[in-house]
Amino acid sequence: MCIRDSRKELEKQKTLTKGIMIELKKKLEVSKQISEKLTKTIELAKNETSLKHKDMKLQTKQYATKDNDLKTKIAEKRVDLQKAIKKINSLRTKTKKEAEKLQKEQEKQAEEKTKKEKK
C-alpha cells in the first residue's frame, strides 16, 4: 500500500506541478503583454514630448518673427514721427518769420502813416 500511496502522491504532485507551471506561463505571458504595452506607452510619450518640443520651438520662432516685425514697424513709425516733428518745427519757424515780417511791415506802415499825418 505504501508504494501505491506514494505513486498516487507522485501523480498528485505531477498534476499540481503541471497546474502551477501552466499558471506561471499564463502570468509570464500577461507580464510580457504589460511590458509591451508599457514600452509602447513610453514610446508614445517620448514622441508626444518631442512633438510638443518641436511645436514650442516653432511657436517661439513665430513669436520672434512677430516681435521683429513689430520692432521694425515701431522703428519705421518712430522715423515717420521724427520727420513729422521736423516738418512741424520748420513750419513753426516759417510762420514765426512770416509773422515777424508782417509785424515789421505793419510797423513801417504805421510809421509812414504817422509821418504822413505829421506832415
C-alpha positions, 0 to 999 in steps of 0.5 A: 500500500505504501508504494501505491500511496506514494505513486498516487502522491507522485501523480498528485504532485505531477498534476499540481506541478503541471497546474502551477507551471501552466499558471506561471506561463499564463502570468509570464505571458500577461507580464510580457503583454504589460511590458509591451504595452508599457514600452509602447506607452513610453514610446508614445510619450517620448514622441508626444514630448518631442512633438510638443518640443518641436511645436514650442520651438516653432511657436517661439520662432513665430513669436520672434518673427512677430516681435521683429516685425513689430520692432521694425514697424515701431522703428519705421513709425518712430522715423515717420514721427521724427520727420513729422516733428521736423516738418512741424518745427520748420513750419513753426519757424516759417510762420514765426518769420512770416509773422515777424515780417508782417509785424515789421511791415505793419510797423513801417506802415504805421510809421509812414502813416504817422509821418504822413499825418505829421506832415 
